[in-house]
Every structure is written in C-alpha cells, then in structure tokens.
C-alpha cells in the first residue's frame, strides 16, 4: 500500500550571527512542530566531499510537502524568517518531496 510522500525543508548556509540564529531556532522550532515538522539533520560543520556547500545543513521533515509549504508560507513565520536571513549568508532553502511511503 502506498502513502503520501513526506516533505522536507532543506537549508544550507553559513551562520554569521550565532546569537541571532539561536533566537531564530527558538521561534521557528515550535512553529515547524505545529505543522508536524521534525528536525532530522542539524550540522554546523558539514564535511563536504564533493562540490561547494556552506557549513550548516538543516533538514526538517514534515508529514507531507503541503505541510512544509504551509509552514514556510505561514504569516507568523515571516518575521522569524527575517532573523535567519540576518543571521546567515549564502546557501539556500528548498522545499522538496520525499519518496512515497511503501508498506
């Protein structure tokens, strides 16, 4: 039986203001959790083996891509997102679907 694919918010960036990033995490975490989000990867010293990447990698798993999009587009997230923008440089954020759940 096949189920809906999970959704992921993936971020790769360099933190330039750790204190501001802590504020971001404290505010974004509970909001992401309200959409079923769970941080599954949080690395600040990424060991890149190919290509170019920033030092921090964050992966948040959501029950599905719609929940991930709803979190990112939530008006309550807009001022929180600005904290991350001010606390980081370079890199990207991406919303991506996972593979379908097969059982």
Steps between C-alpha positions, in 0.01 A plus 500: 500500500635840403470813716571867452861603478648700783619853430831656596633849555872492431728789585869547429666823611773654712403641840654846551311596817466201735297689762243610243489144365416373848208746512389372159515137612307571819219660301502290182518165682158512669338639184647219286384247761145638474507383135641161595857605426791317658867592466674187373837655410670802658872526426715810542826347376391329180770276351460557128653227285409644159399839369451820695272539798456722801596377849149453644247244379148475641236247395148521642260216418126568471212253461466614137614775265179699551577527874857612423370767262235612750768545767723705269208713379345554844477877566626433854822364348579815298659700786677186625639436151652849509703398805650211300570725203684747726687221683628318189668551167510303176342167432135417449171370640302248297167321541521148359280191498624176646446159345151353533449281805464137394388237747 
